[in-house]
């Protein structure tokens, strides 16, 4: 069974996934664990959920594309207090092992729920620190990169660098050391490592937009999570690193410092 090769494995455990896309939900269903989806009203229930999926429709944050809740789901409107009530009354009885989100919009609700439940998840402080980082203004002549990272036990790995506004490139041009000359690569890597260390992110994915020019690099924006499904698929095909799979599996491997007894 999938997941039995990790410490504790996935079988018999519950994963709560907040703000999942269809490909991410499908990947979660392949883990061998029980999956509970928490989606905004209007998410495509039938595409996301399988026969034995727990599905809840909750307005956990602003989204201008949200529309009326699906009548087949459990609909709730949640501000911070209402969302906390939902977590305690609905999610706690599920006894989730982990609460995750791979999107920037779902990152803070997932971290909040994990903290309330004592489940594995990103620390609230790390999620907030990433979201508050940087200056989004791009200066003339700066190259903007979407830097995809993955962290395990505080060790940060720069997986891919996707330049914004460039046409399709050879596969090797997603590799950070091939996108940038050595001096700018060192500066960008230092900016990424400094940000992730300062945020105290112990595990999981982060997407950081960097501006690079003349041997210097600075953070524009950052979020706990991955890129779009298309971007994740491109990275998987061209680098061999499956960000979606790694981002869903890390809680079940229980690396040091991230199990449910560890401090958050």
N, C-alpha and C positions, 0 to 999 in steps of 0.2 A: 504494500500500500504506500502511496506517496507520503513522504514525510517521516516514515519510520526510521530513516537513517540519521535523523537529527536527534539531539538530546531531548527526550520527552516526546518528540514527534508531533504530528498534527492530529492524529486520529483521536477522536473523543473530545477534542477541544473546540472552542467556539471562537471564530474571528468575526468581529464587528467591523464592517467596512463602510466608511462614510463618503458620500459623493463619488461613487464608483462610476466609471464609464462601462460600456458594454464589454470591451475587451478585458478590462481589469476584473470585472465581475466573473467573466468566463475563466480567467486565470485562477481566481480565488476558488471557484467551484472545483478546480482540478487539484486542489491541495490535499483533499481527503479529510478536511475538517468541516464542522458545521459552520455555515455562513449566514450572517445576518446583515442585511443591507439597510442603511439609513440614507434616504435620498430626499432631495427637495421635491415639493409637490410638482407634478408634471413630468417626472422622469419616466422613461419607457419601461414600465413594470415587466411586461411579458418578455422583453429582450434581455432584461437584467436578471430576473429571478428564475430559478429552476423549481421543480415541484416541491422540494423540501426546504426552500429558502425562507428564512424569516425576513419579511420586508416591511419597512416602516417609512411613511412619508412625513417628513418633518421640515418645517421652514427654519433651518438652523442658521441661516445667514442671508444677506442680501444677494439677489440674483435677478437682474431685470428680465431675463428670459423665462423665469418661472411663471407657470400658469396654474389653472385649477388642479387640485389634487385628484388622482385617480381614485375612483370610488372603491376599487378592489383593495386599496391599501389602507393602513391605519393612519389617518390624517391628523396632524397636529400642527399648530402654529407656535413657534418657540422663539421667544426672546431668551436672554441669558438665564433668567430664573425658570422659565417654562422648559428650556432645554435641560437644565439640571434636574427638574422634576421628571422629565421623560427618561433621562439616564437612570435615575434611581428606581422609578416605578416599572419601566419596561425593559431596560437593558440589564440591570442588576440581576433579575431572576435568570437570565441566560448564562450567568457566570462566565463572561467572556475571558479568554486567555489574553487576547490582544484587541486593541481598537486602533485602526489605522485609517489613513486617507492618503491617496497619492496626488491629491490636488491642493493647490494653495488655498482654495476656498474652504476645503474640508479639514485642513491641517489643524487649526485651532479647536474646532469642535471635537475632533478626534482626540487631540491631546488632553482637552478638558475632561472628556468622558473617561479616558484611560486613567487620569489622575483620580477622579471621583470613585472609580471602581477598583483601583489598585491593580489594573491590568497593564500588560506590556504596551508601551506606546511612546511616542516622542514626548519629551518633557515640555510642559507649557512654556516655561521660560525660554527654552531654545527656539520654539516656534515663534514666539513673540519677538525674540532678538533678531531672528532672520528677517521677519516681516518688516521690522523697523530699520533695517540696515540700508545704507547707501543713499545716493542722490540720483534720482532718475533722469536728470537733465544730461543730454548727450551733446558734447562740444563738437565743433567742426573738426573733421579729420580723424575722429576716433573710430576705431574698429569695435563693433559691438559683438560680443560672443555670448552665446547661451552655454554656460559651463555646467555640465551634468556631473554631479559627484555622488559617491556612495561611501558611507561611513560604517565601520564595524568596530565596536569597542573603542571609540574615540580616534580610530585610525582612518584618515580621510583619503579617498582615492578619486582622482580626477579621471572620469570615464571618457568623456567626449566634449569637444568644443564645436559648437555649431554657429558659424558666423551668420549674423542676421543680414538679410538683403542680398545674399549672394546666390547665383544660380547653382545648379547641381554640380558637385565636385567629385573627384575621384575618392574612393573609400578611405584612403589613408589621410585625406584632409579633414577627417573628423577627429583624428588623434591630436591631442593638444600639442604635442611636441612637433607635429608637422604643420599645424595651422600657424604657429608663431615662431619667429626666430628665437634663438636661445635667450637673449637678454629679456625680451618681452614675455617669453614663457616663464622664466624665473620670477618676473614681477607678478604675473597673473597667478602663478601657483602660490606665491607668498600671500597675495591678497585673499585667495580662496582659503588657504589654511588658517590665516589669521582670523578671518570671519567665522569659520566653523569652530575654531578653538574658542573664540570669544563668546560665541553663542552656546558653547558647551553641548553641542549635538553629539550624543553618544553613539547613535546608530541610525541607519536609514538614508534615504535619498535627499538631495537638495538641488535646487535649480537656481543658479546665480547668474545674473546678467552682468557682464564685465565690460568696461570701456578700456581699450588699450591703445596707447599712442606713445611713440618716442621712448620706448623702454619703460613706460610706466603703466600701471593698471589700477583701476579703482572699481568699486562695487556700485552698480546702478540700482539693482533690486535683487532681492533674494527671497526664497520661500522653501519651506520643507515640502518635498514632493518631487514628482518627475515632470517631464514635459508632456506634450500631447501624445495621444496614442500613435499617430503617424511618426512623430519624432522618436518615440521609444522603439518603434519597429525598425526605423532606419538605423538607429544606434545598434540594435540587436543584430541586424543583418550585416552591418559594416564593421563592427568591432567585436562581435561575439558576446557582448555583455548584455544580458537581459535585465534591464532595470525594473520592469514590472515584476518579474519572477523573484528577483532578489528582494525587492521592496516588500513583497507579501510574505516571503519565507523567513526573513531574519528573526522575527520574534520567536519562531518555533525552534530555531537553533540555539536560543538562549545564550548568546555570547556574554562573556563576563561583563557585569555592570548593567545588563538590560533585562535580567529576569525579574519576576514579579516581587521578589523580596528585596531587590536592589533599590537604593534610594533614587528619588527622582529630583 
